[in-house]
Amino acid sequence: MELFSKPLFIFEIANNHQGDVAHGKSIISAMREVSQPYKDKFNFAIKFQYRNLKTFIHKDLYEKTDIKNIKRFRDTELQEKQFHELRLEAEKQGFFTVCTPFDEDSVQMVQAHDYDAVKIASCSFTDWPLLEKIARCNKPVIASAAGATEHELWKVTSFFQNRKIELSLMHCVAEYPVTSENLQMNQIDLYHAKYPWLRIGFSTHESPDNMEPIKIAIAKGAVVFEKHVGVPTEDAPLNAYSASPEQVSRWLKTASDTYALCGVKGQRYLPNQKEMDDLIALQRGVFAGRELTGGEKLREIDKYLAFPCKPGQLLAKHLSKYNVITVNKSEIEADAPIMLSDVTVVDDEAEIQSIIDKVTKLIHASGVVVPVDSTCDISHHYGIKKFDEVGVTIINCINREYCKKILIVLSGQRNPEHTHSQKEETFTVLHGELNIKCNGETQVVGKGESKTVERGVPHEFWSDTGCVFEEISTTHINNDSYYSEEEKNFAYPRKTEIYITEEVLERTK
């Protein structure tokens, strides 16, 4: 199993083995017992600390007993053979193994003992000679960064990235123990924002009875967790930041409960059936506004929405502008609920998106500037699937006493013959060529040329090359287009309103 295939919990033994191999093994056994209930959810590792005390401690201070850490390190010292025995015991009991070396000799020992990962303590975060030695191990590195400046964070993360060393960055506060007001849990967010390619974790030194930090760390996306652990005895009580087996058990249960509370990550959750049923019970259903017969397209005037709905009913959420709904039941009475089984729903969203891509690519090719916040109508007289043959895209720029539109005609596309009774319009070609037929006479209008169409004049247009042109006219009035073909032959709906935003234009460049 790969070390980071699941959230990783590291049990840091440090000096809590008390220089006694048997006691060290008892800690490993205790951690195995409390971690077993969570073995399917988490990965677990035992971590040791290596120091070559003869060279790590200054030769003139080696015998000092009044310096706390020197005394503690010497009182709990183990020989290499003893450390290797503990490392093998951890592996035997099913743990991954991690080790923190504090000097170059200890890095060699970590390499010789073949640990799964190397841990860098916060105090060694910028110990460059040590980091160089660790990097040559070519093992995954887990680094705590307590006290590091932003520049130091950047330098160290870049150091390992440039050497292609897998790095996990741990938020840590190096107070022993750290108080709640100093935990700085928002640093996990900072790490995610600045180093999104790294695995982020949390190394904890708070009171082992405090379960709040693990909840916050998990909610903020940490996936590696480290805690000092031990087994208290009469002669060796635990320090204020090391957890007993009972406290570790509570810590893991809290973590497990928090993961369950947070749910899936990186994807939208799937609602359960009860949630869906409860939601549907509160939604509006679609009812027939008049008697409907099979084959009819469901129009705005043919329906209304009301609460409550019935199981299996057509709902408001099905009335997207992309959906074309056709009645397939022979008859639906007025005011009756329209059931999903009574209609056929065709979703045209994919086709609309394809049209948007074609239109915006032609806009890019033309170099025409589309005014911000313009609305846009895709006119598809015979339906979306025939849009490439018959239709036009209309960007509505201004509609006051005067009107400006930008029209896009794809290559091979035509707009059917029609007249306007109230509107006079002038077309100016901005890109490509436009064929305009007025009163039976065809004229080819090229880039920079204009054509005026007076009121009541039948006209149609098409393009062999793809064309973008500007229409300047008197005020646009709805229902002022009168087609030569019977409009009952046209699709319903005949237009789809879309928005050509800056983001859409950027996406299709």
C-alpha positions as CSV (number, residue, x, y, z in Angstrom):
1,M,0.0,0.0,0.0
2,E,1.3,3.5,-0.9
3,L,2.1,5.7,2.1
4,F,-0.3,8.5,1.1
5,S,-3.1,6.5,-0.5
6,K,-5.3,7.5,2.5
7,P,-5.1,10.2,5.1
8,L,-1.8,9.5,7.0
9,F,-1.6,9.6,10.9
10,I,1.9,9.6,12.3
11,F,2.5,8.5,15.8
12,E,5.7,10.3,17.0
13,I,7.5,8.3,19.7
14,A,10.4,10.8,19.9
15,N,12.1,10.1,23.3
16,N,9.0,8.6,24.9
17,H,10.6,5.1,24.5
18,Q,12.6,6.3,27.5
19,G,15.7,4.6,26.1
20,D,14.1,1.2,26.7
21,V,13.4,-1.0,23.7
22,A,10.7,-3.0,25.5
23,H,8.9,0.2,26.4
24,G,9.2,1.4,22.8
25,K,7.6,-1.9,21.6
26,S,4.8,-1.4,24.1
27,I,4.0,2.0,22.6
28,I,4.0,0.5,19.1
29,S,1.6,-2.3,20.3
30,A,-0.7,0.2,22.1
31,M,-0.8,2.4,18.9
32,R,-1.7,-0.7,16.8
33,E,-4.5,-1.6,19.1
34,V,-6.1,1.9,19.1
35,S,-5.6,2.3,15.3
36,Q,-7.1,-1.0,14.2
37,P,-10.8,0.2,14.1
38,Y,-9.7,2.8,11.5
39,K,-7.4,0.8,9.3
40,D,-9.8,0.9,6.4
41,K,-10.0,4.7,6.5
42,F,-6.5,5.8,7.4
43,N,-2.9,4.9,7.0
44,F,-0.7,4.8,10.1
45,A,3.0,5.3,10.6
46,I,5.4,5.2,13.6
47,K,8.0,7.9,13.7
48,F,11.3,7.9,15.5
49,Q,14.0,10.5,16.0
50,Y,17.7,9.9,15.2
51,R,20.6,11.8,16.6
52,N,24.3,10.9,16.8
53,L,24.8,12.4,20.2
54,K,28.6,12.2,20.1
55,T,28.7,14.7,17.2
56,F,25.3,16.4,17.6
57,I,26.1,17.8,21.1
58,H,29.0,20.1,21.4
59,K,32.0,18.2,22.8
60,D,32.5,20.7,25.6
61,L,28.8,20.3,26.7
62,Y,28.3,16.6,26.3
63,E,28.6,15.8,30.0
64,K,26.4,18.7,31.2
65,T,23.4,17.7,33.2
66,D,21.9,21.2,33.8
67,I,20.8,21.7,30.2
68,K,17.4,20.1,29.9
69,N,17.5,18.7,26.3
70,I,21.1,17.4,26.6
71,K,20.2,15.5,29.7
72,R,17.0,14.1,28.2
73,F,18.6,13.1,24.9
74,R,21.4,11.3,26.8
75,D,19.1,9.6,29.3
76,T,16.9,8.2,26.6
77,E,19.7,7.3,24.1
78,L,19.4,4.1,22.0
79,Q,22.1,2.5,19.9
80,E,21.7,2.0,16.2
81,K,20.9,-1.7,16.6
82,Q,18.2,-0.9,19.1
83,F,16.6,1.7,16.8
84,H,16.6,-0.8,14.0
85,E,14.9,-3.4,16.2
86,L,12.1,-0.9,16.9
87,R,11.8,0.1,13.3
88,L,11.4,-3.6,12.3
89,E,8.8,-4.0,15.1
90,A,6.8,-1.1,13.7
91,E,6.8,-2.7,10.3
92,K,6.0,-6.1,11.7
93,Q,2.9,-4.6,13.4
94,G,1.7,-3.2,10.1
95,F,2.9,0.4,10.3
96,F,4.6,2.6,7.8
97,T,7.8,4.0,9.2
98,V,9.1,7.6,9.3
99,C,12.2,9.0,10.9
100,T,13.5,12.5,11.8
101,P,17.2,12.8,11.5
102,F,18.9,15.8,13.2
103,D,22.3,15.4,11.7
104,E,24.1,14.0,8.6
105,D,25.2,10.8,10.3
106,S,21.5,10.1,11.3
107,V,20.5,10.6,7.6
108,Q,22.8,7.8,6.7
109,M,21.2,5.6,9.4
110,V,17.7,6.5,8.1
111,Q,18.9,5.4,4.6
112,A,20.4,2.2,6.0
113,H,17.2,1.3,7.9
114,D,15.1,1.9,4.8
115,Y,12.4,4.1,6.2
116,D,9.3,4.9,4.1
117,A,9.7,8.7,4.5
118,V,12.0,11.2,6.1
119,K,10.6,13.9,8.4
120,I,12.2,17.3,8.8
121,A,11.6,18.9,12.2
122,S,10.7,22.6,12.3
123,C,14.0,23.4,14.0
124,S,15.8,21.9,10.9
125,F,13.6,23.5,8.3
126,T,16.4,25.7,7.0
127,D,19.3,23.5,8.0
128,W,20.7,23.5,4.4
129,P,23.5,21.0,4.9
130,L,21.0,18.6,6.4
131,L,18.4,19.2,3.7
132,E,21.1,18.5,1.0
133,K,21.8,15.2,2.6
134,I,18.1,14.3,3.0
135,A,17.4,15.2,-0.6
136,R,20.0,12.6,-1.7
137,C,18.0,9.9,0.0
138,N,15.4,10.3,-2.7
139,K,12.6,9.4,-0.3
140,P,9.3,11.3,0.3
141,V,9.9,14.2,2.7
142,I,7.4,15.5,5.3
143,A,8.5,18.9,6.6
144,S,7.2,20.9,9.6
145,A,7.5,24.6,9.1
146,A,6.9,26.2,12.5
147,G,8.5,29.6,12.7
148,A,9.5,29.8,9.0
149,T,9.1,33.1,7.1
150,E,7.3,33.2,3.8
151,H,10.6,33.5,2.0
152,E,12.0,30.5,3.8
153,L,8.9,28.5,2.9
154,W,9.3,29.4,-0.7
155,K,13.0,28.5,-0.7
156,V,12.6,25.1,1.0
157,T,9.6,24.1,-1.1
158,S,11.4,25.2,-4.3
159,F,14.5,23.3,-3.1
160,F,12.6,19.9,-3.0
161,Q,10.5,20.7,-6.1
162,N,13.6,21.4,-8.2
163,R,15.0,18.0,-7.1
164,K,11.7,16.3,-7.8
165,I,11.4,15.1,-4.2
166,E,7.8,14.4,-3.1
167,L,7.1,16.9,-0.3
168,S,4.4,17.1,2.3
169,L,4.3,20.5,4.1
170,M,3.0,20.5,7.7
171,H,1.5,23.4,9.5
172,C,3.0,23.4,13.0
173,V,3.4,25.7,16.0
174,A,6.5,24.9,18.0
175,E,5.2,25.6,21.5
176,Y,5.2,22.6,23.8
177,P,2.3,22.5,24.5
178,V,0.7,25.2,22.2
179,T,-2.3,27.0,23.5
180,S,-5.6,27.2,21.5
181,E,-5.2,31.0,20.8
182,N,-1.8,30.3,19.2
183,L,-2.7,27.4,17.0
184,Q,-3.0,29.5,13.8
185,M,-5.1,27.0,11.9
186,N,-5.7,29.4,9.0
187,Q,-2.1,28.7,7.9
188,I,-3.4,25.5,6.3
189,D,-5.4,27.7,4.0
190,L,-2.3,29.8,3.2
191,Y,-0.3,26.6,2.4
192,H,-3.1,25.4,0.0
193,A,-3.2,28.7,-1.7
194,K,0.5,29.2,-2.2
195,Y,1.6,25.6,-2.7
196,P,-1.4,23.9,-4.4
197,W,0.9,21.1,-5.8
198,L,1.9,20.0,-2.3
199,R,0.3,17.7,0.2
200,I,-0.6,19.7,3.3
201,G,-0.7,18.4,6.8
202,F,-0.9,19.4,10.5
203,S,1.7,18.5,13.2
204,T,0.1,19.0,16.6
205,H,1.5,20.0,20.0
206,E,-1.7,21.1,21.7
207,S,-3.0,19.4,24.8
208,P,-3.9,15.8,23.9
209,D,-7.4,16.3,25.4
210,N,-8.1,19.1,22.9
211,M,-10.0,17.6,20.0
212,E,-10.9,20.8,18.2
213,P,-7.7,21.3,16.1
214,I,-8.0,17.9,14.4
215,K,-11.5,18.8,13.3
216,I,-10.4,22.2,11.9
217,A,-7.4,20.7,10.2
218,I,-9.5,18.1,8.4
219,A,-12.1,20.6,7.4
220,K,-9.4,22.8,5.9
221,G,-8.1,20.0,3.8
222,A,-5.1,18.6,5.7
223,V,-4.3,15.0,4.9
224,V,-1.2,14.2,7.0
225,F,-1.4,14.4,10.8
226,E,1.3,14.0,13.4
227,K,1.0,13.6,17.2
228,H,3.5,12.8,20.0
229,V,2.4,9.5,21.7
230,G,3.5,7.4,24.6
231,V,2.4,5.0,27.3
232,P,2.6,6.6,30.8
233,T,4.3,4.6,33.6
234,E,4.9,5.5,37.3
235,D,8.5,6.3,36.5
236,A,7.8,8.1,33.2
237,P,4.7,10.2,33.1
238,L,3.9,11.7,29.7
239,N,4.6,15.4,29.0
240,A,1.9,17.9,28.4
241,Y,1.8,17.4,24.6
242,S,2.1,13.6,24.3
243,A,-1.0,11.5,24.1
244,S,-1.8,8.3,25.9
245,P,-3.4,5.4,24.0
246,E,-6.8,6.5,25.4
247,Q,-6.3,10.0,24.1
248,V,-5.1,8.8,20.7
249,S,-8.2,6.6,20.5
250,R,-10.4,9.7,21.0
251,W,-8.2,11.7,18.5
252,L,-8.8,9.0,15.8
253,K,-12.5,8.7,16.5
254,T,-12.8,12.5,16.3
255,A,-10.9,12.4,13.0
256,S,-13.1,9.6,11.6
257,D,-16.3,11.5,12.7
258,T,-15.0,14.7,11.1
259,Y,-14.3,13.0,7.8
260,A,-17.8,11.6,7.8
261,L,-19.2,15.1,8.6
262,C,-17.2,16.7,5.8
263,G,-18.3,14.1,3.2
264,V,-16.9,13.8,-0.3
265,K,-14.1,16.0,-1.5
266,G,-13.3,17.4,-4.9
267,Q,-16.6,16.4,-6.5
268,R,-20.3,17.2,-6.0
269,Y,-22.0,14.9,-3.5
270,L,-24.8,12.6,-4.6
271,P,-28.0,13.3,-2.6
272,N,-29.7,10.3,-1.1
273,Q,-33.2,9.3,-2.0
274,K,-34.8,10.9,1.2
275,E,-33.2,14.2,0.4
276,M,-34.5,14.1,-3.2
277,D,-38.0,13.1,-2.0
278,D,-38.0,15.9,0.5
279,L,-36.9,18.5,-2.1
280,I,-39.4,17.3,-4.7
281,A,-42.2,17.6,-2.2
282,L,-41.5,21.3,-1.9
283,Q,-41.1,22.1,-5.7
284,R,-43.7,23.4,-8.1
285,G,-45.2,21.1,-10.7
286,V,-46.2,21.8,-14.3
287,F,-50.0,21.8,-15.0
288,A,-51.9,22.0,-18.3
289,G,-53.1,25.5,-19.0
290,R,-55.6,24.1,-21.5
291,E,-56.5,20.8,-23.1
292,L,-53.3,19.5,-24.8
293,T,-53.0,16.8,-27.5
294,G,-50.2,14.6,-28.6
295,G,-47.5,16.1,-30.8
296,E,-47.8,19.6,-29.5
297,K,-44.7,21.5,-28.4
298,L,-45.3,22.8,-24.8
299,R,-45.4,26.6,-25.0
300,E,-45.5,29.2,-22.3
301,I,-49.2,29.8,-22.7
302,D,-50.0,26.0,-22.5
303,K,-48.9,25.5,-18.9
304,Y,-48.7,27.0,-15.4
305,L,-46.8,26.1,-12.3
306,A,-48.4,25.3,-8.9
307,F,-47.7,23.6,-5.6
308,P,-47.9,20.8,-4.6
309,C,-46.6,18.5,-7.3
310,K,-47.3,14.8,-7.7
311,P,-44.7,12.0,-7.8
312,G,-43.4,11.7,-11.3
313,Q,-44.7,15.1,-12.4
314,L,-42.9,17.4,-14.8
315,L,-41.3,20.1,-12.6
316,A,-40.2,23.7,-12.9
317,K,-36.6,22.5,-13.1
318,H,-37.4,20.8,-16.4
319,L,-38.4,24.1,-18.0
320,S,-34.9,25.2,-19.0
321,K,-34.6,27.3,-22.1
322,Y,-32.5,24.5,-23.6
323,N,-35.3,21.9,-23.2
324,V,-37.8,21.3,-26.0
325,I,-40.9,19.6,-24.5
326,T,-43.3,17.7,-26.7
327,V,-46.6,16.1,-25.6
328,N,-46.7,12.4,-26.3
329,K,-49.9,11.5,-24.6
330,S,-53.0,11.6,-26.8
331,E,-54.8,14.0,-24.5
332,I,-54.1,16.0,-21.3
333,E,-57.1,17.7,-19.7
334,A,-56.9,21.4,-18.6
335,D,-55.5,21.8,-15.1
336,A,-54.3,18.2,-15.0
337,P,-50.7,17.6,-13.8
338,I,-48.4,17.0,-16.7
339,M,-46.4,13.9,-15.9
340,L,-42.9,13.1,-17.2
341,S,-44.4,10.1,-18.9
342,D,-46.8,12.4,-20.8
343,V,-44.0,14.3,-22.6
344,T,-40.7,13.9,-24.4
345,V,-38.0,16.2,-23.1
346,V,-35.1,17.0,-25.5
347,D,-32.1,18.8,-24.0
348,D,-30.4,21.1,-26.6
349,E,-27.8,22.5,-24.3
350,A,-24.9,20.7,-26.0
351,E,-26.0,21.9,-29.4
352,I,-26.4,25.5,-28.1
353,Q,-22.8,25.3,-26.7
354,S,-21.5,24.1,-30.0
355,I,-23.3,27.0,-31.7
356,I,-21.8,29.5,-29.2
357,D,-18.3,28.1,-30.1
358,K,-18.8,28.6,-33.8
359,V,-20.3,32.0,-33.4
360,T,-17.5,33.3,-31.1
361,K,-14.8,31.9,-33.3
362,L,-16.2,33.9,-36.2
363,I,-16.4,37.0,-33.9
364,H,-12.7,36.5,-33.1
365,A,-11.8,36.1,-36.8
366,S,-13.7,39.4,-37.6
367,G,-12.0,41.4,-34.8
368,V,-15.4,43.0,-34.0
369,V,-15.8,44.3,-30.5
370,V,-18.9,43.0,-28.7
371,P,-20.2,45.5,-26.2
372,V,-20.1,44.3,-22.6
373,D,-23.4,43.0,-21.2
374,S,-25.1,42.7,-24.6
375,T,-27.8,40.1,-24.9
376,C,-27.8,37.6,-27.7
377,D,-30.5,35.6,-29.5
378,I,-29.8,32.4,-31.5
379,S,-32.6,32.3,-34.1
380,H,-33.2,28.7,-35.2
381,H,-36.3,28.8,-37.4
382,Y,-36.4,25.1,-38.1
383,G,-34.9,23.9,-34.8
384,I,-31.4,23.7,-33.4
385,K,-30.3,20.7,-35.5
386,K,-30.9,22.7,-38.7
387,F,-29.3,25.9,-37.4
388,D,-26.2,25.6,-39.6
389,E,-28.6,25.7,-42.6
390,V,-31.2,28.2,-41.5
391,G,-30.8,30.8,-38.7
392,V,-28.8,33.8,-37.5
393,T,-27.2,35.0,-34.3
394,I,-28.2,38.4,-33.2
395,I,-26.3,40.4,-30.6
396,N,-28.5,43.2,-29.2
397,C,-26.4,46.2,-28.4
398,I,-28.7,49.2,-28.2
399,N,-32.5,49.5,-28.4
400,R,-33.8,53.0,-27.7
401,E,-35.3,55.5,-30.3
402,Y,-32.5,54.0,-32.5
403,C,-31.3,50.4,-32.5
404,K,-28.0,48.7,-33.1
405,K,-27.4,45.0,-33.5
406,I,-24.5,42.8,-34.6
407,L,-25.5,39.8,-36.7
408,I,-23.4,36.7,-37.3
409,V,-24.2,34.5,-40.3
410,L,-22.2,31.2,-40.4
411,S,-20.8,30.0,-43.7
412,G,-23.6,28.3,-45.7
413,Q,-26.4,29.7,-43.4
414,R,-29.4,31.7,-44.5
415,N,-32.1,33.8,-42.9
416,P,-35.6,33.3,-44.4
417,E,-37.4,36.0,-46.3
418,H,-39.4,38.5,-44.2
419,T,-40.5,42.1,-44.0
420,H,-40.9,44.8,-41.3
421,S,-43.8,47.1,-41.2
422,Q,-42.4,49.6,-38.7
423,K,-38.6,49.3,-38.9
424,E,-36.2,50.5,-41.5
425,E,-32.7,49.1,-41.3
426,T,-29.2,49.5,-42.8
427,F,-26.7,46.6,-42.9
428,T,-22.9,47.4,-42.9
429,V,-20.6,44.4,-43.4
430,L,-17.8,44.3,-40.9
431,H,-16.3,40.9,-42.0
432,G,-16.8,38.5,-44.9
433,E,-19.5,38.9,-47.6
434,L,-23.3,39.0,-47.3
435,N,-25.7,38.1,-50.0
436,I,-28.9,40.2,-49.7
437,K,-32.0,39.5,-51.8
438,C,-34.5,42.4,-51.8
439,N,-37.7,42.3,-53.9
440,G,-36.2,39.4,-55.8
441,E,-32.9,41.0,-56.7
442,T,-29.6,39.7,-55.1
443,Q,-26.7,42.0,-54.2
444,V,-23.3,40.9,-52.7
445,V,-22.2,43.3,-50.0
446,G,-18.6,43.2,-49.0
447,K,-16.6,44.4,-46.0
448,G,-17.2,48.1,-45.5
449,E,-20.2,48.3,-47.8
450,S,-23.8,49.0,-46.7
451,K,-27.3,48.1,-47.8
452,T,-30.5,49.8,-46.6
453,V,-33.7,47.8,-46.4
454,E,-36.9,50.0,-46.3
455,R,-40.1,49.2,-44.5
456,G,-42.3,46.6,-46.2
457,V,-39.6,45.3,-48.5
458,P,-39.3,41.5,-48.6
459,H,-35.7,40.5,-47.9
460,E,-33.5,37.5,-47.0
461,F,-29.8,37.1,-46.6
462,W,-27.2,34.4,-46.5
463,S,-23.4,34.0,-46.6
464,D,-21.0,31.7,-48.4
465,T,-18.0,32.8,-46.5
466,G,-19.3,33.5,-43.0
467,C,-20.2,37.1,-42.2
468,V,-20.5,39.6,-39.4
469,F,-22.5,42.7,-40.1
470,E,-23.9,45.7,-38.2
471,E,-27.6,46.5,-38.3
472,I,-28.6,50.1,-37.5
473,S,-32.4,50.7,-37.5
474,T,-35.2,52.5,-35.9
475,T,-36.4,51.0,-32.6
476,H,-36.8,47.2,-32.6
477,I,-40.4,46.2,-31.9
478,N,-41.3,42.6,-31.1
479,N,-43.5,40.8,-33.6
480,D,-42.6,43.2,-36.4
481,S,-41.0,40.5,-38.5
482,Y,-43.4,38.9,-41.0
483,Y,-42.1,35.8,-42.8
484,S,-43.1,34.7,-46.3
485,E,-43.3,31.1,-45.1
486,E,-46.0,30.2,-42.7
487,E,-44.7,30.6,-39.2
488,K,-46.6,27.5,-38.0
489,N,-43.9,25.6,-39.9
490,F,-41.2,27.1,-37.6
491,A,-39.8,25.4,-34.5
492,Y,-41.0,26.3,-31.0
493,P,-39.3,28.0,-29.4
494,R,-37.8,29.9,-32.4
495,K,-35.1,31.7,-30.4
496,T,-32.8,30.9,-27.5
497,E,-31.4,33.8,-25.5
498,I,-27.8,33.4,-24.4
499,Y,-25.0,35.5,-23.0
500,I,-21.7,36.0,-24.7
501,T,-19.6,37.0,-21.8
502,E,-15.9,37.9,-21.7
503,E,-15.2,34.4,-20.2
504,V,-16.9,32.8,-23.2
505,L,-14.9,34.9,-25.7
506,E,-11.7,34.1,-23.9
507,R,-12.5,30.3,-23.9
508,T,-13.0,30.2,-27.6
509,K,-9.9,32.2,-28.7
